[in-house]
Amino acid sequence: AAVAAELGGAFGLDAASAGDDAVAPRWLTPDDDALVASWAAACHPEHRRAWCNPPYSKGAGGAGGAGLLAWVEAGVRARDEGLVVAMLVPPSTSTRYWRLAFEEAAEILLCSKRVSFLDPNTGEPERGNRGDSAILIFRPGQRGPALVRPWWPMGGA
């Protein structure tokens, strides 16, 4: 909810969802292969914003396990198709995906606290996330270098 508020409205697509954990009225599951699917075509027409919390492991997510670089590339394509995209990633500045994000994103929000993910069985926040997080913001018509800034949301991401 806090990220949607930062972007000015609700998400129309969750681009990396199992379906039962979607944060938008429409979603792409692993069966849909979000790395090749058109996010703009899948997005709700009244909410042209996509949320993406991609799998972080290199072996995860379509395209033969291409890792986060392939997800950032998909976010760039969605931006070029007219969507605002918010993508949750670890801020790993020495990686190719981070360099591409810096070159292509309008903003990078560095989360001021650890993100708590929801337990799929209880719906309650799980504790124990030991990694930092950043939110890449891709906006149609805007390219980097990204404005990098700290982000202190009042609620959850």
Salt bridges, closest charged atoms under 4 A:
GLU6 OE2 - ARG149 NH2 2.32
ASP80 OD1 - ARG79 NH2 2.84
GLU104 OE1 - ARG79 NH2 2.87
GLU104 OE2 - ARG143 NH2 2.74
GLU107 OE2 - ARG139 NH2 3.09
GLU107 OE1 - ARG149 NE 2.93
ASP132 OD1 - ARG114 NE 2.97
